[in-house]
């Protein structure tokens, strides 16, 4: 788990959790969330960047991300962070190279649907 803290109060305003499920060298963003009052302030982008750095630091070469296709704000945030959509049973799925993730030198993520 990685947490985002409010810079003024140090209160937690978001989190992201990474996991690994047997796919070689692939991390998965298993959960990500931002409290309603902190939405729209770039917290999710910072969390995605932190997750990519953490995955890269742990030796993962790809990241799988899932988001419910009904969660428009998260889909849009992931697209702003460089994800491209691929659909599978009501979920958005994409693979990313953590070396080209937000916060990395090129700031771009390569993804592949399904």
Secondary structure, DSSP 8 states (H G I E B T S, - for coil): -EEEE-TTT--EEEEEEEE--SSTTEEEEEEEEE-GGGTTTTHHHHHHHHHHHHHHHTT--EEEEEEETT-HHHHHHHHHTT----EETTEEEEEE-GGGSTTSSS--------
